[in-house]
């Protein structure tokens, strides 16, 4: 599980996808979310604007990320 250190109050799912180099732009993030199953705290998520907070666990293509 990779830990993502949060600097502000939250990070959006789209920002996380860009940070981890899954996508380069918000438009690509929208497409990526429709083509891939992404889970936030074991709940399927498809909104790139979804706010991620400390202790959230995100699963992207069988890779786990935890917001710390």
N, C-alpha and C positions, 0 to 999 in steps of 0.2 A: 504494500500500500504506500503510495507516494503522498507525502504531506505537503499541502499548499498553505504557506503562511499568509494570513490575512492581514493587510495593512490598515484598511478602513473598516467600516461597519459590516460590509458585505462585498461580494463579487458576483457578477451575473454569470449564468451558465455560458453565455456567448463569450464573455471575457475569459473564462476558464478554457474554453475550446481554443481561443486564440493563443493564450498563454502556453498551452501544451502543444501548440503547432498542429492541431487537427485541421484548423481553417486559418485563412488570412484576413477575412472580412466578415462583417455581420451577415451579409447576404449569403456567403458560403455557410455560415453557421446555421442559417435557416434550412438550407438544403441538407446539410449534414444531419440535422435533427430529424428530418423526415425519412432519411435513408438508414439511420442507425438507431438502435434501442439504447437509450441512456436512462439510468435510474438514479434518482436522488433519494437517499434513505429508503431504498427498496421500492420506490414508487416510480413508475414509468413517467418520464418528463419529456415534453416536446416544445417547451417555451424557452427561447434563448434569453429572455429577460428574467428568467427565474432567479431570484436572489438566493445566494448560498451564504450561509452563516457558519460560525465556528461549530465544529463537531458534525457538520453535514458530511455524509459519505456519498460519493458520486462514482457510479460504475459506467465506464465508457469502453465498449469493445473488450470486455473482460478484464480491464485494468481498473484498479480502485484508487481513488483519490480521497483524502480527508482534509477538510478545511481546519486549520489550526490557528 
